[in-house]
């Protein structure tokens, strides 16, 4: 959850100043407490919610639950916040559904995650960056559910909507490789590398695709780039394993 919390914090922080000053201040304080003392934040957010705190109180409660590792609880709370935001015509409803889906994935509630992402997509409107992010997130859940054709469709749409977003290209490249469409995988990873040439995950996947194509020298060069450039990372560990399995 340490990696997810900053992402979740983004959603309503920007909207807080538009709320009544006292409520905005209470929200900011609750967010800070969720990181430093999640147990106390849960108590305060629960009291605030009971006193009519609305979406900000629910959001802070979810962040605190997630910080404590209660991903299932966070997912449920975030879904409630998303529903409340929809009722208020809050433009952040789609983002909250996305956060609910990500929390559900951490809780290994895959079908719930897919449903949450679908709800977010339904209310995201036509803003391409937001819609592409939700489609990319849903694709991960669809892959976990072995619904690869649907995942590919989501990623194809996501990369069309927001070609600048590297995660969509990287996931599409990985999925195409696993589906044995190596030319499509190569096209996707080249798009990712064009945007993030030093990203170790991109280089790792470039090596994987080259290896699947039988281009061992190129694969080893990419994997070695990861080992040398990102020591200690998960990508470097995977690259080192591939190097050992594919001697020159």
C-alpha positions as CSV (number, residue, x, y, z in Angstrom):
1,X,0.0,0.0,0.0
2,X,3.0,2.3,0.4
3,X,3.2,2.7,-3.4
4,X,-0.6,3.0,-3.8
5,X,-1.2,5.7,-1.2
6,X,0.4,8.6,-3.0
7,X,-1.7,7.7,-6.1
8,X,-4.8,7.7,-4.0
9,X,-4.0,11.0,-2.4
10,X,-4.0,12.7,-5.8
11,X,-7.7,12.4,-6.4
12,X,-9.3,14.9,-4.1
13,X,-6.4,17.0,-2.8
14,X,-6.8,19.3,-5.8
15,X,-10.5,19.6,-5.1
16,X,-10.1,20.3,-1.4
17,X,-9.6,24.1,-1.7
18,X,-12.9,24.4,-3.6
19,X,-14.7,23.1,-0.5
20,X,-15.6,25.2,2.5
21,X,-12.3,26.3,4.2
22,X,-12.8,24.4,7.5
23,X,-13.8,21.2,5.6
24,X,-10.8,21.5,3.3
25,X,-8.4,22.0,6.2
26,X,-10.0,19.0,8.1
27,X,-9.5,16.9,4.9
28,X,-5.8,17.9,4.6
29,X,-5.2,17.1,8.2
30,X,-6.9,13.7,7.9
31,X,-4.8,12.8,4.9
32,X,-1.6,13.6,6.7
33,X,-2.8,11.6,9.7
34,X,-3.7,8.6,7.4
35,X,0.0,8.4,6.6
36,X,1.5,9.0,10.0
37,X,-1.0,7.2,12.3
38,X,-3.6,5.3,10.2
39,X,-5.4,3.8,13.3
40,X,-6.1,7.3,14.7
41,X,-7.1,8.5,11.2
42,X,-9.6,5.7,11.0
43,X,-11.2,6.8,14.2
44,X,-11.3,10.5,13.2
45,X,-12.5,9.8,9.7
46,X,-15.3,7.5,11.0
47,X,-16.4,10.2,13.4
48,X,-16.3,12.8,10.6
49,X,-18.3,10.6,8.3
50,X,-20.9,10.0,11.0
51,X,-21.2,13.8,11.4
52,X,-21.9,14.3,7.7
53,X,-18.3,14.5,6.3
54,X,-19.3,13.1,2.9
55,X,-16.9,12.1,0.2
56,X,-13.7,13.7,1.9
57,X,-14.4,11.7,5.1
58,X,-14.9,8.5,3.2
59,X,-11.8,9.1,1.1
60,X,-9.6,9.7,4.1
61,X,-11.1,6.6,5.8
62,X,-10.2,4.5,2.8
63,X,-6.6,5.8,2.7
64,X,-6.1,5.0,6.4
65,X,-7.6,1.5,5.9
66,X,-5.2,0.9,3.0
67,X,-2.3,2.2,4.9
68,X,-3.0,-0.4,7.6
69,X,-3.2,-3.1,4.9
70,X,-7.0,-3.5,5.0
71,X,-7.3,-3.4,1.2
72,X,-10.7,-5.1,1.2
73,X,-12.1,-2.5,3.6
74,X,-10.5,0.3,1.6
75,X,-12.0,-1.0,-1.6
76,X,-15.5,-1.0,-0.1
77,X,-15.1,2.4,1.4
78,X,-13.8,3.8,-1.9
79,X,-16.7,2.3,-3.8
80,X,-19.0,4.0,-1.4
81,X,-17.2,7.3,-1.9
82,X,-17.4,6.9,-5.6
83,X,-21.2,6.3,-5.4
84,X,-21.6,9.4,-3.2
85,X,-19.5,11.4,-5.6
86,X,-21.7,10.4,-8.5
87,X,-24.8,11.5,-6.5
88,X,-23.1,14.9,-6.0
89,X,-22.0,15.1,-9.7
90,X,-18.5,15.3,-8.4
91,X,-16.0,15.0,-11.4
92,X,-13.7,12.9,-9.3
93,X,-16.2,10.0,-9.2
94,X,-14.3,8.2,-12.0
95,X,-11.0,8.5,-10.2
96,X,-12.5,7.2,-7.0
97,X,-13.9,4.2,-8.9
98,X,-10.4,3.6,-10.2
99,X,-8.9,3.7,-6.7
100,X,-11.6,1.3,-5.6
101,X,-10.6,-1.1,-8.4
102,X,-6.9,-0.9,-7.5
103,X,-7.6,-1.5,-3.8
104,X,-9.8,-4.5,-4.8
105,X,-6.9,-5.9,-6.8
106,X,-4.6,-5.6,-3.8
107,X,-7.3,-7.5,-1.9
108,X,-7.3,-10.2,-4.6
109,X,-11.0,-9.4,-5.3
110,X,-10.6,-9.5,-9.1
111,X,-14.3,-9.6,-10.1
112,X,-15.0,-6.6,-7.9
113,X,-12.0,-4.7,-9.4
114,X,-13.3,-5.3,-12.9
115,X,-16.7,-4.0,-11.9
116,X,-15.2,-1.0,-10.2
117,X,-13.1,-0.1,-13.2
118,X,-16.1,-0.5,-15.5
119,X,-18.1,1.9,-13.3
120,X,-15.3,4.4,-13.5
121,X,-15.1,4.1,-17.3
122,X,-18.9,4.6,-17.5
123,X,-18.6,8.0,-15.8
124,X,-15.2,9.2,-17.0
125,X,-16.7,11.1,-19.9
126,X,-14.5,11.9,-22.9
127,X,-11.4,13.2,-21.1
128,X,-8.7,11.0,-22.8
129,X,-6.1,10.8,-20.0
130,X,-8.5,9.7,-17.3
131,X,-10.3,7.2,-19.6
132,X,-7.1,5.7,-20.8
133,X,-5.8,5.2,-17.2
134,X,-9.0,3.4,-16.2
135,X,-8.9,1.2,-19.3
136,X,-5.2,0.4,-18.6
137,X,-6.1,-0.5,-15.0
138,X,-9.0,-2.7,-16.1
139,X,-6.8,-4.5,-18.5
140,X,-4.6,-5.7,-15.6
141,X,-7.6,-7.1,-13.9
142,X,-8.8,-8.7,-17.1
143,X,-5.5,-10.4,-17.6
144,X,-5.6,-11.8,-14.1
145,X,-9.0,-13.2,-15.0
146,X,-7.6,-14.8,-18.1
147,X,-9.8,-12.5,-20.3
148,X,-6.9,-11.6,-22.5
149,X,-8.9,-10.7,-25.6
150,X,-10.8,-8.1,-23.6
151,X,-7.6,-6.8,-22.0
152,X,-6.0,-6.4,-25.4
153,X,-9.1,-4.4,-26.6
154,X,-8.8,-2.1,-23.5
155,X,-5.1,-1.5,-24.0
156,X,-5.5,-0.8,-27.7
157,X,-8.1,1.8,-26.9
158,X,-6.1,3.2,-24.0
159,X,-2.9,3.7,-26.1
160,X,-5.0,5.3,-28.9
161,X,-6.6,7.7,-26.4
162,X,-3.3,8.6,-24.6
163,X,-0.3,7.7,-26.7
164,X,2.0,9.4,-24.3
165,X,1.3,7.0,-21.4
166,X,4.0,4.4,-21.2
167,X,2.2,1.9,-18.9
168,X,-0.4,1.2,-21.6
169,X,2.3,0.5,-24.2
170,X,4.3,-1.7,-21.8
171,X,1.3,-3.7,-20.8
172,X,0.2,-4.1,-24.4
173,X,3.7,-5.3,-25.4
174,X,3.7,-7.8,-22.6
175,X,0.3,-9.1,-23.5
176,X,1.0,-9.4,-27.2
177,X,4.1,-11.4,-26.4
178,X,2.2,-13.7,-24.2
179,X,-0.4,-14.1,-26.9
180,X,2.4,-15.0,-29.4
181,X,1.9,-11.9,-31.6
182,X,5.5,-10.9,-31.6
183,X,5.4,-8.3,-34.4
184,X,2.6,-6.5,-32.4
185,X,4.6,-6.9,-29.2
186,X,7.7,-5.3,-30.8
187,X,5.7,-2.4,-32.2
188,X,4.2,-1.7,-28.7
189,X,7.6,-1.9,-26.9
190,X,9.2,0.4,-29.4
191,X,6.5,3.0,-28.6
192,X,7.2,2.6,-24.9
193,X,10.9,2.9,-25.4
194,X,10.5,6.0,-27.5
195,X,8.8,7.7,-24.6
196,X,10.9,6.2,-21.7
197,X,14.2,5.0,-23.1
198,X,15.8,4.5,-19.7
199,X,12.9,2.7,-18.0
200,X,14.1,-0.7,-16.7
201,X,10.7,-2.4,-17.0
202,X,10.6,-1.3,-20.7
203,X,14.1,-2.6,-21.3
204,X,13.3,-5.9,-19.5
205,X,10.3,-6.4,-21.7
206,X,12.3,-5.4,-24.8
207,X,14.7,-8.2,-23.9
208,X,11.9,-10.6,-23.3
209,X,10.4,-9.9,-26.8
210,X,13.8,-10.2,-28.5
211,X,14.4,-13.5,-26.7
212,X,11.0,-14.8,-27.9
213,X,12.0,-13.8,-31.4
214,X,15.2,-15.8,-31.1
215,X,17.4,-12.6,-31.1
216,X,19.5,-13.7,-28.2
217,X,22.3,-11.1,-28.6
218,X,19.8,-8.2,-28.6
219,X,17.9,-9.8,-25.7
220,X,21.0,-10.1,-23.6
221,X,22.0,-6.5,-24.3
222,X,18.6,-5.3,-23.1
223,X,18.7,-7.5,-20.0
224,X,22.3,-6.4,-19.2
225,X,21.1,-2.8,-19.5
226,X,18.6,-3.4,-16.8
227,X,21.0,-5.2,-14.5
228,X,23.6,-2.4,-14.8
229,X,21.2,0.5,-14.8
230,X,18.7,-0.5,-12.1
231,X,20.6,-2.7,-9.5
232,X,18.5,-4.0,-6.7
233,X,15.2,-3.6,-8.6
234,X,12.7,-6.3,-9.3
235,X,13.4,-5.7,-13.0
236,X,17.1,-6.3,-12.5
237,X,16.4,-9.5,-10.7
238,X,14.2,-10.8,-13.5
239,X,16.8,-9.7,-16.1
240,X,19.6,-11.4,-14.2
241,X,17.6,-14.6,-14.2
242,X,16.9,-14.4,-17.9
243,X,20.7,-13.8,-18.6
244,X,21.5,-16.9,-16.6
245,X,19.0,-18.9,-18.6
246,X,20.2,-17.6,-21.9
247,X,24.0,-17.7,-22.0
248,X,25.8,-16.2,-24.9
